[in-house]
Amino acid sequence: MPSLTGRSQLANEATRGRGSIPLEQLPHRLAELPGDVEVVAYCRGAYCVLSHDAVRLLTASGRRAARLVDGMLEWRLADLPVAA
C-alpha cells in the first residue's frame, strides 16, 4: 500500500517495504506502482482530501484504486497488515 501524501507527511509516515509518493509526483511516478493490483490511497485521516485526488488520478490512468477511509494511524491501531 503506497502512501500518497503531502510533502509534510513524508517524514511522519513510512510503511514497511513501501515508499511514499507525494501527490504532486504521482502523475510522473505511476510506473513505479504495480499495474495488476488495486492501489489503496491514504493520507492523514478521514477529512484529508489528498487520497480522493490520488484515487481520481489513478483511476483516470486506468488503474484500480480505492481510498482508505481512515488514516494510517487507525489502520495500525487496528493491527492490520502494512507490508505484503
N, C-alpha and C positions, 0 to 999 in steps of 0.2 A: 504494500500500500504506500505509494509515494505521497509525501507531504506536499501539498500545494499551498504555499504560504506567502505571506508578505515578507519582505526582507527582514523586518524587525523580529520575526519569529524564528528565523533560521538558527540563531544561537540557542533558543529555548527548547526546540523540539527536533529530535532526530530519531528515526525509527531504526531498529537493529537491521542491518543489511540493506537499508534503503536510503536514498539521498532525498534531500528536499529540493523542490523546484519552485522558485518564486513564480508567481502567476505571470508576471511580465515576461518571463523567459520561456514559458510553456510553449508558445507557438513555434519557437526555434528549437525546442528540445523534445518534440513529440517522438522522434525516432529512438530516444532512449527508453521509452516505455514499451513493454511487450504489447504486441498487437492482438494477441489471442486471449487476453484476459480482460475482465471488467476492472477498470480503474476506479478506486474509491477516493474521492477528493475530500479533504478535511481542512479545517483551519481552527481558529481559537475556540469556537463553540457554536451553539445554535443560532446566534444572531450575527455571525460573521458572514459576509456576502462573497468572500473570495472563492469559496468552494462552489457556490452557484455559478459564478463566472467560469470556473475551471470546467465544470460539467458541460456547460453550453459550448465551450471551445472544443472539448474532447469529442462530444457527440457530433458537432459540425464537421469534425475531421474524420468522421466515420468510425470512431471508437466507441465501445461500450463503456459507459461511465455512470457512476452514482455518487451521491453526496452522503457523507456520514452525518447523520442528524445532530449528534452531539460532537464535542471536540475530542481531541486525543486524550486529554486528561480523563474524561469519563470512560473512554474505551479502556484505558489502562487500569482505572479503578475497578472496572468490571472484570479485570483479569482476562481480557480477550487477547488472542494471539496478534503479534505485530509482524513477525517475520515468517516467510514461507518455509 
